Amino acid sequence: MTPSTPQQPRISKQTRILVQAAAAACEEKKGQDTRILELDPIDSGLSDFFLITSASNNRQTVAIADEIEMSLKRQFGTYPRSVEGRRLGEWILMDYVDFVVHVFLAERRAYYDIERLRKSARPLTPAEFDAELTAALTKKTVASRKRTAAKPIALTSVPAAKAGKKAAAKKAVKKPTIEKPASRKPGKKAAAKKAVAIKLGKKPAIKSAKNAAVKKKSGKKR
């Protein structure tokens, strides 16, 4: 792999976020010439990154190491597997397995020159590393949205579906047949018809019966 090779997909997003947070802690404590080396997978062993920064004195190296440790613990609950060189403060090495932090006194960094020893590694400034990580996360988000948009959407609208359910429910429930109650007084209709007949002048049968009775009484008297 050449130094211009882009980020390798083998490295997890979580590891990159942890390295980014550690680099931010270096900047917080005024670390000098901070660099991130993305190591060649063949040459890197068990680690993916080296984070290297410098300090002007021993107290500052310890302060930077403490800030990195506390920041990763507070934000992610992550602890270094081992820490070496804290007592002298000339070269503090913090092993987080997937990445290793080197906090140097400026003269010690120049003496050991880790960047030169790791020629196959790809050097990045914290700003460049942040930009690449942001671009990778944005690309992943866009791809996720495209997959969601590509999913087929049911054509039946929610109101139409609800209307169909209501119609089916109404169809399933039969309306009860209401029977008209029988007339309790059937004689009322006959009386009403008789009254109508009398009003219309249909009284000959009644009058003739009365006349016959009167004539019969008159004949008996005579």
Secondary structure, 3 states (H helix, E strand, C coil): CCCCCCCCCCCCHHHHHHHHHHHHHHHHCCCEEEEEEECCCCCCCCCCEEEEEEECCHHHHHHHHHHHHHHHHHHHCCCCCEEECCCCCCEEEEECCCEEEEEEEHHHHHHHCHHHHCCCCEEECHHHHHHHHHHHHHHHHHHHHHHHHHCCCCCCCHHHHHHHHHHHHHHHCCCCCCCCCCCCCCHHHHHHHHHHHHHCCCCHHHHHHHHHHHHHHHHHHC
